[in-house]
Amino acid sequence: MLNSPADDTAVMLLIRHGATDANLQKPYILQGRTLNGPLSTVGIEQVSRAQAFLSNFPIDRVYASPMRRAVQTAELIAQPHELTVETIDEIVEVDVGEWESKSWDVIEQRDPEDYARFMADPANTPYKGGESYLHVRDRVVPAFHSLAERNLGKMIVVVAHNVVNRSLLAHTLNLDMRYAKDIKQNNACVNILRFKEGKLDVMTMNGIFHLGDV
């Protein structure tokens, strides 16, 4: 368990939402902003384990993307702390455009040239008709920094999404955004970031020890 941060520091527990049916399909299908379903049974179990793990952390605020899967995750984590969830529009998942609800196998077959360009440089090449990783970075990084600035001396939970988390983590680690898609973010994983003197640092990334076999 982490202690409450000093007055000049914020601790951010950045969590990816629990699994949905789309996440669990084999192969999985892309869900950006159009698919807005709830957590699956597996996803609820994942989040329940994250909830138990975080139940004794001194959490002061809980924030989430407005997507249903993120809000549901945040509400479960907030319950032991008797906190309400505030949604942040800027951390909604990437717009995957025309590739919504499609698997990568189908995308490669139907849009081979666009698929190849995206895989070679997702920083600058958008999902077809949607956003690139740089678009997402430019949207979410100021929002995360603003949350941290507003919560100095506090520990906060922020529930977001795969590409949102990857973009923030890659930026914070000073990685080339072309490689952000290679950052692993399991459903219901916990990343721990520290904000001090205007700067975010990554302390733990893709923590999944609380999930066990789910």
LUMGUKE-206626 format. One line per field, with one value per residue: chain; x, y, z of N, C-alpha, C, CB in turn. Coordinates in Angstrom, 3 decimals. Glycine has a CB too. Layout:
N
c [A  ...] $
n_u [X  ...] $
n_v [Y  ...] $
n_w [Z  ...] $
ca_u [X  ...] $
ca_v [Y  ...] $
ca_w [Z  ...] $
c_u [X  ...] $
c_v [Y  ...] $
c_w [Z  ...] $
cb_u [X  ...] $
cb_v [Y  ...] $
cb_w [Z  ...] $
***
This chain:
214
c [A  A  A  A  A  A  A  A  A  A  A  A  A  A  A  A  A  A  A  A  A  A  A  A  A  A  A  A  A  A  A  A  A  A  A  A  A  A  A  A  A  A  A  A  A  A  A  A  A  A  A  A  A  A  A  A  A  A  A  A  A  A  A  A  A  A  A  A  A  A  A  A  A  A  A  A  A  A  A  A  A  A  A  A  A  A  A  A  A  A  A  A  A  A  A  A  A  A  A  A  A  A  A  A  A  A  A  A  A  A  A  A  A  A  A  A  A  A  A  A  A  A  A  A  A  A  A  A  A  A  A  A  A  A  A  A  A  A  A  A  A  A  A  A  A  A  A  A  A  A  A  A  A  A  A  A  A  A  A  A  A  A  A  A  A  A  A  A  A  A  A  A  A  A  A  A  A  A  A  A  A  A  A  A  A  A  A  A  A  A  A  A  A  A  A  A  A  A  A  A  A  A  A  A  A  A  A  A  A  A  A  A  A  A] $
n_u [0.838  0.440  1.416  -0.244  0.514  3.071  2.477  3.245  3.034  1.376  -0.185  -0.984  -3.115  -3.347  -5.598  -6.558  -9.727  -11.864  -12.308  -14.321  -16.899  -16.004  -13.236  -12.633  -13.199  -11.996  -10.302  -9.792  -11.932  -11.776  -12.596  -13.617  -15.043  -17.662  -18.671  -20.058  -20.393  -21.080  -18.992  -17.795  -18.599  -16.152  -14.658  -15.853  -15.058  -12.280  -12.078  -13.162  -11.138  -9.120  -10.353  -10.363  -7.608  -6.934  -8.367  -7.458  -5.841  -5.089  -7.151  -8.289  -9.776  -11.724  -11.598  -12.802  -12.892  -15.672  -16.810  -18.851  -17.685  -15.445  -16.490  -18.036  -16.023  -14.610  -16.566  -16.890  -14.348  -14.357  -16.232  -15.467  -14.288  -16.192  -16.632  -17.567  -17.685  -16.008  -16.368  -14.162  -14.001  -11.908  -10.287  -11.425  -11.611  -9.451  -10.444  -11.315  -12.334  -13.289  -12.579  -13.780  -15.229  -14.065  -11.758  -8.140  -7.263  -9.329  -9.207  -6.645  -7.067  -9.099  -8.291  -5.481  -3.330  -3.737  -3.656  -0.979  0.430  -0.427  0.523  3.246  3.756  2.121  2.088  1.884  0.120  -3.285  -5.856  -8.073  -9.950  -10.048  -8.277  -4.732  -1.906  -0.451  -2.398  -4.021  -2.227  -1.797  -4.264  -4.773  -2.602  -2.416  -4.805  -4.385  -2.220  -3.455  -5.336  -3.568  -2.305  -4.468  -4.780  -2.737  -1.004  -2.721  -4.028  -5.070  -7.402  -7.527  -9.448  -9.053  -8.260  -6.881  -5.310  -5.249  -3.928  -1.482  -0.507  -0.126  1.760  3.911  4.631  5.360  7.535  9.281  9.364  9.556  6.630  5.858  6.269  4.479  2.289  3.276  3.381  2.320  -0.917  -2.873  -6.304  -7.831  -5.398  -2.945  -1.290  1.198  1.788  3.729  3.412  5.198  6.464  5.557  5.980  5.423  6.176  6.806  6.139  5.269  4.310  1.700  0.776  -0.260  -0.448  -2.452  -4.497  -4.333  -5.459  -7.356] $
n_v [-1.199  2.261  5.328  8.431  11.182  13.790  17.341  18.712  16.984  14.723  11.556  9.330  6.788  5.045  3.376  0.778  0.091  -2.706  -5.895  -6.062  -7.663  -7.332  -7.087  -9.679  -11.307  -13.596  -13.432  -10.338  -7.442  -4.061  -1.429  1.731  4.649  4.228  1.621  0.918  -0.745  -2.619  -3.858  -7.201  -10.428  -11.511  -9.150  -7.755  -9.380  -9.023  -6.279  -6.320  -7.590  -5.693  -3.672  -4.798  -4.931  -2.229  -1.247  -0.423  1.687  5.164  6.756  9.701  10.919  9.960  9.493  9.239  8.212  9.077  6.829  3.895  1.475  2.379  4.085  2.267  0.597  2.483  3.199  0.841  0.607  2.883  2.402  1.171  3.373  5.221  7.213  9.444  9.346  11.332  12.321  12.729  14.279  14.566  12.323  10.243  7.197  6.484  7.583  5.285  5.348  4.125  1.579  0.615  -1.991  -4.007  -6.707  -6.939  -8.734  -8.719  -6.021  -5.888  -7.477  -6.090  -3.404  -3.212  -1.432  0.891  -0.321  -1.259  1.169  2.320  0.474  0.740  3.367  4.497  6.805  9.052  8.236  7.959  5.857  4.574  7.169  8.169  8.942  9.555  8.297  10.523  12.501  11.622  11.777  14.582  15.404  14.096  14.368  17.094  17.022  15.027  16.163  18.452  17.311  16.240  18.571  19.775  18.201  18.129  16.769  14.694  11.371  9.944  8.146  7.275  6.163  4.859  4.113  1.707  2.848  5.508  5.340  4.204  6.297  8.414  7.202  6.629  9.239  10.273  8.691  9.543  8.254  7.519  8.175  6.377  3.914  3.589  1.893  -0.549  -0.727  -2.521  -2.924  -4.389  -5.385  -3.883  -3.333  -1.699  1.298  3.294  6.631  9.518  12.912  15.835  19.067  19.954  17.803  14.552  11.248  7.814  5.212  2.565  0.205  -1.227  -2.982  -6.104  -8.017  -8.307  -9.498  -12.225  -15.229  -14.284] $
n_w [0.000  -0.729  0.850  1.729  -0.409  -0.185  0.369  -1.917  -3.982  -6.196  -6.417  -8.922  -9.746  -12.438  -14.363  -16.544  -17.949  -16.993  -18.698  -21.638  -23.646  -26.262  -25.917  -25.216  -27.338  -29.812  -32.724  -30.901  -31.180  -32.369  -30.201  -29.967  -29.671  -30.445  -29.902  -26.887  -24.678  -21.597  -18.859  -19.144  -17.647  -16.879  -16.876  -14.746  -12.629  -12.789  -12.143  -9.609  -8.238  -8.524  -7.085  -4.485  -4.034  -3.992  -1.897  0.616  0.071  0.434  -1.094  -2.634  -4.704  -7.572  -10.986  -14.396  -17.842  -19.970  -21.155  -20.957  -20.013  -18.671  -16.692  -15.225  -14.224  -12.650  -10.770  -9.300  -8.129  -6.592  -4.602  -1.966  -0.818  -0.589  -2.513  -5.178  -8.784  -11.116  -14.432  -17.224  -20.150  -21.984  -21.848  -23.176  -25.135  -27.974  -31.217  -33.467  -35.960  -39.130  -38.510  -36.288  -34.384  -35.860  -36.376  -36.255  -38.178  -40.094  -40.828  -41.985  -44.225  -45.632  -45.823  -46.744  -47.411  -45.851  -43.362  -43.303  -43.361  -40.964  -39.034  -39.424  -38.661  -36.298  -34.851  -36.511  -38.476  -38.758  -37.245  -39.656  -40.770  -38.235  -35.215  -34.740  -32.811  -31.983  -32.106  -30.010  -27.848  -27.740  -26.932  -24.471  -22.642  -21.578  -20.101  -18.144  -16.758  -15.783  -14.018  -12.128  -11.162  -9.922  -7.747  -5.810  -3.050  -2.801  -3.469  -6.410  -8.460  -11.852  -14.420  -17.530  -20.931  -23.301  -25.544  -24.744  -22.236  -23.085  -24.703  -22.873  -21.139  -22.882  -23.636  -21.109  -20.510  -22.382  -24.860  -28.366  -30.137  -32.041  -30.988  -29.001  -29.235  -28.559  -25.844  -23.101  -21.817  -19.786  -19.286  -16.497  -15.305  -13.180  -13.200  -11.707  -11.156  -10.401  -9.607  -9.507  -9.021  -11.504  -13.190  -14.463  -13.397  -14.044  -11.890  -11.516  -13.968  -15.807  -13.734  -12.677  -10.764  -8.908  -10.260  -10.614  -11.934  -13.710] $
ca_u [0.000  1.129  0.967  -0.669  1.684  3.360  1.613  3.679  3.066  0.149  -0.006  -2.056  -3.282  -3.937  -6.132  -7.352  -11.019  -11.973  -12.586  -15.660  -17.013  -15.157  -11.855  -12.468  -13.366  -10.751  -9.490  -10.564  -12.309  -11.463  -13.691  -13.204  -16.087  -19.005  -19.029  -20.089  -21.015  -20.646  -17.998  -18.206  -18.482  -14.714  -14.238  -16.302  -14.175  -10.987  -12.191  -13.369  -9.815  -8.454  -11.030  -9.854  -6.203  -6.834  -9.345  -6.807  -5.063  -5.748  -7.600  -9.069  -10.647  -11.795  -11.975  -12.934  -13.430  -17.133  -17.282  -19.533  -16.767  -14.547  -17.277  -18.389  -14.796  -14.320  -17.561  -16.577  -13.145  -14.680  -17.185  -14.951  -13.831  -17.393  -16.379  -18.269  -16.803  -16.108  -15.923  -13.282  -14.244  -10.676  -9.575  -12.186  -10.734  -9.112  -11.417  -10.747  -12.926  -13.941  -12.132  -14.573  -15.909  -13.370  -10.507  -6.981  -7.218  -10.269  -8.673  -5.519  -7.609  -9.933  -7.564  -4.075  -2.395  -3.925  -3.177  0.485  0.900  -0.674  1.421  4.608  3.899  0.846  2.184  1.444  -0.933  -4.461  -6.828  -8.741  -11.075  -10.034  -7.137  -3.413  -1.400  -0.083  -3.651  -4.444  -1.281  -2.028  -5.550  -4.867  -1.531  -2.819  -5.877  -3.786  -1.433  -4.411  -5.847  -2.520  -2.140  -5.636  -4.848  -1.497  -1.235  -3.762  -3.905  -6.259  -7.576  -8.040  -9.742  -9.077  -8.319  -5.627  -4.520  -5.067  -2.861  -0.226  -0.039  0.404  2.961  4.999  5.050  6.014  8.814  10.051  9.484  9.012  5.234  5.662  6.373  3.480  1.388  3.921  3.263  1.274  -1.906  -3.905  -7.541  -7.797  -4.037  -2.715  -0.043  1.356  2.566  3.925  3.491  5.862  7.128  5.106  6.463  4.964  7.125  6.190  6.694  4.899  3.582  0.960  0.723  -1.363  -0.298  -3.722  -5.494  -4.240  -5.691  -8.479] $
ca_v [0.000  3.543  6.345  9.695  11.939  15.092  18.418  19.196  15.811  13.948  10.183  8.953  5.372  5.024  2.029  0.469  -0.518  -4.153  -6.445  -6.139  -8.791  -7.042  -7.410  -11.117  -12.055  -14.111  -12.292  -9.240  -6.393  -2.713  -0.630  3.094  5.468  3.824  0.507  1.484  -1.768  -2.754  -4.877  -8.601  -11.117  -11.562  -7.795  -7.436  -10.099  -8.324  -5.016  -6.667  -7.860  -4.391  -2.996  -5.357  -4.535  -0.786  -0.857  0.217  2.839  6.418  7.395  10.908  11.263  8.959  10.072  8.236  8.507  8.954  5.571  3.065  0.485  3.078  4.557  1.095  0.225  3.502  3.136  -0.313  0.915  3.967  1.985  1.046  4.684  6.064  8.358  9.502  9.369  12.487  11.956  13.680  14.035  14.564  11.042  9.217  6.349  6.903  7.415  4.323  5.604  3.049  0.264  0.223  -3.300  -4.946  -7.277  -6.575  -9.635  -8.191  -4.739  -6.167  -8.016  -5.120  -2.141  -3.591  -0.303  1.704  -1.146  -1.260  2.504  2.514  -0.366  1.263  4.664  4.895  8.155  10.029  7.665  7.705  4.820  5.084  8.033  8.484  9.655  8.938  8.337  11.903  13.198  11.221  12.374  16.019  15.576  13.556  14.771  18.258  16.656  14.319  17.121  19.304  16.535  16.152  19.903  20.036  17.245  18.049  16.272  13.671  10.187  9.875  7.069  7.678  4.983  5.237  3.108  1.166  3.808  6.695  5.043  4.050  7.608  9.134  6.537  6.848  10.639  10.450  7.974  10.134  7.307  7.881  7.757  5.227  2.673  3.576  0.750  -1.743  -0.709  -3.447  -2.444  -5.398  -4.922  -3.721  -3.137  -0.483  2.044  4.299  7.784  10.563  14.253  16.773  20.185  20.043  16.685  13.198  10.139  6.491  4.400  1.181  0.157  -2.459  -3.886  -7.068  -9.072  -8.454  -10.161  -13.680  -16.002  -13.778] $
ca_w [0.000  -0.742  1.794  1.133  -0.851  0.418  -0.112  -3.229  -4.856  -6.422  -6.889  -9.833  -10.050  -13.776  -14.523  -17.734  -17.607  -17.070  -20.023  -22.224  -24.577  -27.422  -25.543  -25.015  -28.586  -30.400  -32.297  -30.331  -32.124  -31.895  -29.650  -29.676  -29.040  -30.862  -29.027  -25.533  -23.857  -20.205  -18.562  -19.188  -16.357  -16.587  -16.548  -13.388  -11.699  -12.808  -11.415  -8.196  -7.662  -8.404  -5.976  -3.225  -3.914  -3.724  -0.873  1.763  -0.362  0.844  -2.330  -2.365  -5.823  -8.638  -12.270  -15.452  -19.164  -19.958  -21.729  -19.956  -19.438  -17.750  -15.548  -14.417  -13.514  -11.636  -9.695  -8.450  -7.351  -5.657  -3.563  -0.595  -0.345  -0.534  -3.377  -6.454  -9.950  -12.011  -15.775  -17.908  -21.573  -22.783  -21.796  -23.880  -25.934  -29.327  -32.293  -34.427  -37.265  -39.879  -38.037  -35.120  -34.406  -36.743  -35.865  -37.067  -39.334  -41.089  -41.296  -42.889  -45.474  -46.348  -46.014  -46.541  -47.487  -44.646  -42.244  -43.315  -42.976  -39.535  -38.245  -39.558  -37.982  -35.698  -34.288  -37.496  -39.321  -37.922  -37.550  -40.856  -40.436  -36.811  -34.639  -34.597  -31.438  -31.649  -31.800  -28.665  -26.892  -27.610  -26.254  -23.110  -21.727  -20.772  -19.165  -17.011  -15.979  -15.074  -12.884  -11.113  -10.571  -9.071  -6.641  -5.039  -1.702  -2.837  -4.307  -7.254  -9.432  -13.155  -15.234  -18.946  -21.995  -23.808  -26.319  -23.892  -21.278  -23.826  -25.165  -21.711  -20.640  -23.839  -23.491  -19.811  -20.575  -23.490  -25.960  -29.667  -30.129  -32.937  -30.221  -27.924  -29.382  -28.007  -24.383  -22.670  -20.847  -19.567  -18.667  -15.033  -14.788  -12.398  -13.369  -10.655  -11.583  -9.392  -10.177  -8.606  -9.687  -12.884  -14.001  -14.153  -13.484  -13.944  -10.810  -11.817  -15.229  -16.103  -12.587  -12.831  -9.755  -8.191  -11.101  -10.526  -13.152  -14.523] $
c_u [0.870  0.560  0.468  0.554  1.875  2.523  1.986  3.653  1.662  0.540  -1.234  -2.023  -4.064  -4.327  -6.800  -8.641  -10.953  -12.423  -14.069  -15.718  -16.129  -13.700  -11.602  -12.689  -12.008  -10.953  -10.376  -10.891  -12.048  -12.724  -13.133  -14.308  -17.508  -19.501  -18.958  -20.782  -20.451  -19.487  -18.615  -18.146  -17.025  -14.215  -14.649  -15.433  -12.800  -11.043  -12.442  -12.042  -8.995  -9.043  -10.489  -8.415  -6.073  -7.681  -8.724  -5.887  -5.806  -6.179  -8.555  -10.078  -10.613  -12.346  -12.062  -13.262  -14.948  -17.673  -17.805  -18.573  -15.816  -15.294  -17.640  -17.193  -14.525  -15.294  -17.295  -15.368  -13.441  -15.510  -16.590  -14.543  -14.989  -17.194  -17.265  -17.248  -17.073  -15.590  -15.154  -13.372  -12.960  -9.948  -10.424  -11.242  -10.510  -10.300  -10.791  -11.440  -13.633  -13.564  -12.850  -15.262  -15.257  -12.127  -9.358  -6.859  -8.123  -9.750  -7.540  -6.010  -8.325  -9.201  -6.061  -3.099  -2.506  -3.420  -1.656  1.041  0.719  0.314  2.862  4.804  2.564  0.891  1.561  0.318  -2.148  -5.117  -7.689  -9.997  -11.115  -8.792  -5.847  -3.008  -0.976  -1.318  -4.088  -3.531  -1.589  -3.336  -5.472  -3.800  -1.904  -3.898  -5.320  -2.963  -2.348  -4.999  -4.824  -2.329  -3.269  -5.636  -3.512  -1.819  -2.257  -3.338  -5.199  -6.228  -8.102  -8.225  -9.895  -8.961  -6.924  -4.770  -4.286  -3.909  -1.514  0.353  0.544  1.710  4.141  5.527  5.846  7.392  9.722  10.327  8.975  7.584  4.943  5.638  5.359  2.581  1.984  3.879  2.080  0.388  -3.012  -5.176  -7.411  -6.384  -3.962  -1.333  0.024  2.274  2.628  4.094  4.093  6.574  6.820  5.460  5.882  6.106  6.368  6.903  6.442  4.066  2.962  1.011  -0.495  -1.318  -1.585  -4.744  -5.455  -4.484  -6.872  -7.981] $
c_v [1.244  4.459  7.575  10.509  13.225  16.176  18.919  18.107  15.230  12.552  9.807  7.447  5.299  3.589  1.898  -0.218  -2.046  -4.605  -6.361  -7.372  -8.580  -7.374  -8.904  -11.938  -12.495  -14.285  -11.156  -8.213  -5.028  -2.040  0.737  3.816  5.021  2.649  1.002  0.520  -1.820  -3.726  -6.260  -9.193  -11.207  -10.182  -7.377  -8.137  -9.433  -7.060  -5.269  -6.956  -6.577  -3.598  -3.478  -4.920  -3.081  -0.328  -0.141  1.369  4.119  7.259  8.548  11.252  10.118  9.629  8.964  8.894  8.364  7.660  4.648  2.102  1.122  3.543  3.391  0.619  1.191  3.432  1.963  -0.027  1.970  3.510  1.871  2.378  5.678  7.365  8.290  9.652  10.623  12.079  13.110  13.398  13.855  13.222  9.900  8.432  6.939  6.679  6.500  4.387  4.407  1.660  -0.186  -1.119  -4.315  -5.489  -6.828  -7.471  -9.127  -6.884  -4.961  -6.679  -6.952  -3.832  -2.374  -2.420  0.584  0.966  -1.090  0.091  2.736  1.715  0.133  2.553  5.118  6.271  9.168  9.544  7.360  6.362  5.384  5.872  8.465  9.256  8.849  8.970  9.750  12.748  12.897  11.841  13.843  16.319  15.201  14.067  16.028  17.927  15.947  15.264  18.050  18.589  16.470  17.489  20.222  19.207  17.061  17.664  15.154  12.477  10.046  8.627  7.685  6.413  5.415  3.985  2.737  2.232  5.092  6.472  4.932  5.407  8.420  8.516  6.748  8.274  10.840  9.804  8.499  9.136  7.935  7.339  6.635  3.921  2.597  2.355  -0.536  -1.783  -1.575  -2.804  -3.488  -4.755  -4.953  -3.664  -1.821  0.066  3.086  5.403  8.799  11.898  15.189  17.823  20.205  18.879  15.367  12.213  8.831  5.697  2.911  1.184  -1.224  -3.462  -4.796  -8.161  -9.321  -9.283  -11.679  -14.329  -15.503  -12.794] $
c_w [0.000  0.328  1.043  0.742  -0.061  -0.255  -1.506  -4.294  -5.011  -6.877  -7.706  -10.068  -11.356  -14.117  -15.888  -17.282  -17.681  -18.453  -20.380  -23.118  -25.796  -27.138  -25.539  -26.276  -29.110  -31.901  -31.776  -31.413  -31.503  -31.365  -29.284  -28.938  -29.384  -30.041  -27.587  -24.579  -22.449  -20.069  -18.724  -17.780  -15.929  -16.176  -15.152  -12.357  -11.644  -11.954  -9.933  -7.512  -7.541  -7.243  -4.637  -2.978  -3.467  -2.543  0.319  1.367  0.039  -0.358  -2.006  -3.455  -6.838  -9.894  -13.315  -16.780  -19.113  -20.562  -20.629  -19.258  -18.432  -16.504  -14.635  -13.598  -12.368  -10.470  -8.758  -7.564  -6.288  -4.462  -2.161  0.027  -0.221  -1.309  -4.611  -7.580  -10.773  -13.382  -16.421  -19.406  -22.374  -22.777  -22.350  -24.792  -27.324  -30.265  -33.343  -35.781  -37.872  -39.374  -36.763  -35.384  -35.341  -36.042  -36.761  -38.289  -40.452  -41.674  -42.288  -44.238  -46.292  -46.689  -45.872  -46.554  -46.252  -43.409  -42.162  -42.890  -41.482  -38.698  -38.304  -38.770  -37.400  -35.042  -35.232  -38.394  -38.463  -38.224  -38.685  -40.489  -38.985  -36.397  -34.766  -33.123  -31.040  -31.360  -30.373  -27.614  -26.655  -26.885  -24.785  -22.152  -20.940  -19.748  -17.939  -16.139  -15.183  -13.861  -11.761  -10.397  -9.594  -7.796  -5.929  -3.597  -1.634  -3.694  -5.095  -8.135  -10.718  -13.990  -16.686  -19.821  -22.485  -24.497  -25.533  -22.922  -21.972  -24.223  -24.020  -21.237  -21.577  -23.735  -22.206  -19.791  -21.683  -24.607  -27.252  -29.740  -31.116  -32.169  -29.084  -28.013  -28.830  -26.480  -23.973  -21.618  -20.733  -19.027  -17.154  -14.464  -14.024  -12.732  -12.260  -11.165  -10.454  -10.103  -9.146  -9.439  -11.183  -13.774  -13.509  -14.295  -13.318  -12.862  -11.041  -13.086  -15.439  -14.955  -12.682  -11.770  -8.987  -8.966  -11.010  -11.873  -13.975  -15.586] $
cb_u [-0.946  1.022  2.104  -1.567  1.566  4.867  1.654  5.074  4.034  -0.781  0.209  -1.936  -4.018  -2.948  -7.134  -6.549  -12.119  -12.937  -12.121  -16.009  -18.472  -15.287  -11.532  -13.408  -14.103  -10.325  -8.612  -9.793  -13.795  -10.833  -14.346  -12.834  -15.912  -19.022  -18.084  -20.808  -20.859  -21.804  -17.436  -17.308  -19.099  -13.920  -14.800  -17.775  -14.032  -10.584  -13.317  -14.304  -9.058  -8.582  -12.546  -9.942  -5.476  -7.242  -10.080  -6.017  -4.811  -4.809  -8.289  -8.146  -10.210  -12.686  -10.960  -14.013  -12.812  -17.724  -16.153  -20.664  -15.967  -13.891  -18.557  -18.900  -13.597  -14.362  -18.970  -16.316  -12.015  -15.420  -17.777  -13.769  -12.767  -17.761  -14.896  -19.293  -16.997  -15.309  -17.126  -11.792  -15.041  -9.744  -9.161  -13.353  -11.318  -7.871  -11.837  -10.844  -11.878  -13.592  -10.637  -15.625  -17.348  -12.983  -10.582  -5.706  -7.632  -11.662  -8.179  -4.562  -8.561  -11.147  -8.041  -3.668  -2.656  -5.408  -3.651  1.007  0.155  -2.109  1.353  4.936  4.442  0.427  3.652  2.592  -0.438  -5.472  -7.701  -9.102  -12.339  -10.132  -7.405  -2.349  -0.221  0.726  -4.759  -4.447  0.160  -2.037  -6.618  -4.792  -0.235  -3.314  -6.913  -2.907  -0.514  -5.533  -6.226  -1.199  -2.085  -6.904  -5.331  -0.725  -1.673  -5.069  -3.610  -6.374  -8.546  -7.074  -11.029  -7.928  -9.164  -5.910  -5.217  -6.372  -3.166  -0.449  -1.182  -0.617  2.704  4.523  3.825  5.150  8.568  11.369  8.712  9.900  4.354  6.761  7.769  2.631  1.032  5.360  3.094  1.889  -2.491  -3.404  -8.733  -8.547  -2.997  -2.846  0.044  1.925  1.963  5.161  2.093  6.861  8.639  5.640  7.996  3.796  8.247  6.243  6.099  4.115  4.513  1.510  0.693  -1.319  0.809  -4.304  -5.303  -5.230  -5.910  -9.540] $
cb_v [0.008  4.201  6.730  10.496  12.261  15.427  19.566  19.771  14.742  14.640  9.184  9.718  4.596  5.601  1.697  -0.438  0.005  -4.664  -7.889  -4.838  -8.984  -5.573  -6.838  -11.586  -11.204  -15.468  -11.792  -8.577  -6.529  -1.866  -1.327  3.843  6.907  3.466  -0.730  2.857  -3.101  -3.211  -4.696  -9.413  -12.527  -12.077  -6.830  -7.834  -11.583  -7.967  -4.154  -7.883  -8.888  -3.587  -3.228  -6.895  -4.739  -0.014  -2.071  -0.808  2.796  7.241  6.361  12.062  12.614  7.738  11.164  7.212  7.567  10.101  4.878  2.277  -0.203  4.277  5.280  -0.045  0.199  4.891  3.026  -1.560  1.399  5.057  0.670  0.117  5.243  6.376  8.417  10.674  8.098  13.713  11.558  13.568  15.171  15.631  10.728  9.851  4.943  6.138  8.803  2.905  6.069  3.162  0.290  1.317  -3.115  -4.263  -8.838  -6.650  -11.061  -7.977  -3.890  -7.193  -9.160  -4.794  -1.071  -4.566  0.526  2.075  -2.613  -1.624  3.587  2.113  -1.806  1.502  5.731  3.873  8.525  10.431  6.381  8.814  4.416  3.926  7.345  7.218  9.978  9.669  7.373  12.532  12.793  9.684  12.222  16.674  14.747  12.074  15.011  19.365  15.762  13.166  17.944  19.742  15.119  15.703  20.971  19.765  15.914  19.399  17.388  14.264  8.903  11.135  5.957  8.699  4.255  6.238  3.619  0.033  4.125  7.017  3.751  3.189  8.382  9.138  5.047  6.562  11.571  9.866  6.492  10.687  6.014  7.319  8.931  5.180  2.530  4.845  0.558  -1.812  0.749  -4.739  -1.048  -6.480  -5.779  -4.854  -3.154  -0.764  2.715  3.663  8.416  10.255  14.755  16.041  20.112  21.241  16.626  12.793  10.270  5.739  4.828  0.522  0.509  -3.102  -3.090  -7.702  -8.712  -7.089  -9.750  -14.216  -17.439  -13.090] $
cb_w [1.215  -2.120  2.763  2.109  -2.321  0.307  0.855  -3.130  -4.299  -7.480  -5.695  -11.173  -8.878  -14.841  -13.392  -18.739  -18.546  -16.016  -20.094  -23.033  -25.013  -27.825  -24.176  -23.956  -29.646  -29.736  -33.463  -29.170  -32.536  -33.025  -28.404  -30.959  -29.446  -32.345  -29.251  -25.526  -24.507  -19.334  -17.138  -20.166  -16.435  -17.813  -17.543  -13.195  -12.120  -14.255  -12.004  -8.068  -8.518  -9.720  -6.047  -3.242  -5.247  -4.949  -0.387  2.535  -1.905  1.735  -3.261  -2.177  -6.484  -8.215  -12.708  -15.091  -20.249  -20.689  -22.522  -20.611  -20.543  -18.448  -16.026  -15.317  -14.479  -12.258  -10.282  -9.310  -8.277  -6.383  -3.938  -0.583  -1.292  0.925  -3.782  -6.473  -10.816  -11.453  -16.651  -17.393  -22.156  -22.278  -20.361  -24.699  -26.049  -29.835  -32.916  -33.872  -38.196  -41.341  -37.790  -34.778  -34.814  -38.085  -35.798  -36.236  -38.924  -40.462  -40.111  -42.256  -45.182  -45.531  -44.994  -47.593  -48.755  -44.472  -42.401  -44.706  -43.769  -39.178  -38.732  -41.024  -38.956  -34.679  -34.005  -38.335  -40.047  -38.105  -36.271  -41.803  -40.768  -36.004  -33.172  -35.483  -31.280  -32.792  -32.795  -28.531  -27.395  -28.982  -26.937  -23.162  -22.506  -21.677  -19.857  -17.508  -16.904  -16.019  -13.329  -11.750  -11.670  -9.841  -7.149  -5.088  -0.828  -3.371  -3.454  -8.123  -8.896  -13.866  -14.731  -19.269  -23.163  -24.771  -27.645  -23.108  -20.521  -25.078  -25.823  -20.568  -20.454  -25.273  -23.503  -18.694  -20.784  -22.973  -25.648  -30.839  -30.434  -33.994  -29.662  -27.968  -30.837  -28.475  -23.847  -22.124  -21.267  -18.600  -19.122  -14.377  -15.943  -10.868  -14.793  -9.345  -12.856  -8.484  -10.631  -7.660  -9.465  -13.474  -13.979  -15.066  -12.410  -15.307  -9.472  -10.629  -16.399  -17.361  -11.270  -14.219  -8.784  -7.892  -12.524  -9.506  -12.799  -13.620] $
***
